Amino acid sequence: MTSLISGVAHARLSAPDLGRMRAFLEDFGLIYVDGDKDRLFMRGSGDAPFIHVTERGAPGVAGFSYIAANEAVLRDLVKAGDAAGVEQIDEPGGGKRVRLRDPNGMEIALITGQTPAAPLPPRPKTRDAAGASVTERPARVRRFAHCALTTPDLVKSLDWFQTKLRLIPTDELYVGQEDNTLGRFLRINQGETPQDHHILFVFRGAAAGVHHISFEVESPDEIFVGFNHLDKSGGHDHVRGIGRHALGAQLFDYWMSPFNQMHEHWHPSEHMTEQSAFNRIRIGEGMSYDYGERPPERFVKQSSPLVIA
Ligand SMILES: [Fe+2]
């Protein structure tokens, strides 16, 4: 059966200082859409009305929103008792949503009927008569792509996402013995329509939380442009990269927000369909199958707390 969702919409974060958050996100490559003293909405260059919202509060992550495969999905979830009701969305793009809770209490929203934004034109590739190879600018971020969650009960969390949203497993990592599962990548199933390697990576952690949130940049070049800009802008906290995840052939670069929420610039070159093979992979110390420098200890231990309203 295909997934209840057909895409990824936005991440919902919480931070005490929206001005500092906006400054970081603009250097990261997101574009201001709307906001007030309590909310900050940012978009990418794609057609999503926003891909990142921060609510004023304690540092952490409040949840994630996904595009429902169709409107009936919302009604069915209410009918099944998984959500209290279908709500109108009072945020850029409007639309309707239902809000679920994963086993750790994190909010997972399914939305439908958002009015898309006009996509921004891609960066010109041809130099004009007065132009030069200027790359001193933020990365061109297209869309929100995925997140990684930490959970103290891996079996329960995976079961919830696979049963409730009908996500399917792409790859699984284990340490030492085959039954010592560290985590699993889950993707959307829409039959033969190609999908990202994962929209979720769920792995074992001491506490429930969010390891990182990830944003697709327009091209591999934007990974390097984005690194350069954040590095030269000063005051930003680089965690890991530039590198390449062997699984899913994904380029990455990880930066920490001022409020300890890890943000990834990401560009994939492999896609999956319903038929793509599932693999179990033994992981070496420090994710040693990846390309680039070994991850620092704080990358491995990272987990932003959940903010549960
Ligand atoms: Fe990622």
Residues whose N, C-alpha, C, O or C-beta is under 5 A from the ligand:
A	BS01	LIG	S214 E264
